[in-house]
Each structure stands twice: as C-alpha cells, then as structure tokens.
Amino acid sequence: MSCQGCVGAVKRVLSKMEGVESYDVNLQDQKVTVKGNIKPEIVLQTVRNAGKETSFWPAEGK
C-alpha cells in the first residue's frame, strides 16, 4: 500500500467479506490486522485478488 487510495481499496474488500468483524489498516507500517471468524489464507487471497501484495507478518523476535 502506498497511498490512501490503496487503503480505501483494502477497506472496501475487507468490509464485504463474510466473517470479518473488524480490521485496522496502517498505511505507515503497511500492515492490516483483521479480526473475525475467517481463515487468514482467505483474507490474503481476497486482498491479493484486489491487486495488492500480501504476506503474513513475520513472527516477532525472528
């Protein structure tokens, strides 16, 4: 994500996903936190299909 337009695109996709209860998009850190009853892999694939690069956060301390 490089701009507010990217943030808006990610928010639009997440807001339409069944099972997503809440999300936080942090442009500065380029991180998205999603909470809900949904498989993480599905979230990554859906956001990737919207044209955004995705990956899981690296484990802390590594």
Long-range contacts (C-beta under 8 A, 24 or more apart in sequence): 1-25, 1-27, 1-30, 1-52, 3-27, 6-52, 9-50, 9-51, 9-52, 10-47, 10-50, 10-52, 12-50, 13-46, 13-47, 13-50, 14-43, 14-46, 14-47, 17-42, 17-43, 17-46, 31-57
